[in-house]
């Protein structure tokens, strides 16, 4: 029995083909997992962005309320200052 000299080469090439296909299948599976991870992280980032927009809106409204209150306090204090000036002038007239 003589061994065909091409047989070992054919076997090596077949083994290389199988290993290459296994490697490609494994890469494809890893790419699917990576794609799913990227999708989940993207969805989480979108949810976080929506929450941040909501918080910025609430903060903006609260800051507008604070500024309005400060303006109201300033107007009231200006009125009190004018009233106190009038009272001080009347007290000076009595003295």
PEQUI-V47426 format. One record per pair of residues at least 6 apart in sequence whose C-alpha atoms are under 8 Angstrom apart, sorted by sequence separation. I is the first residue (numbers start at 1). GAP is how many residues later the second one is. D is the distance in Angstrom with one decimal. If there is no record, write none. Layout:
((I GAP D) (I GAP D))
This chain:
none
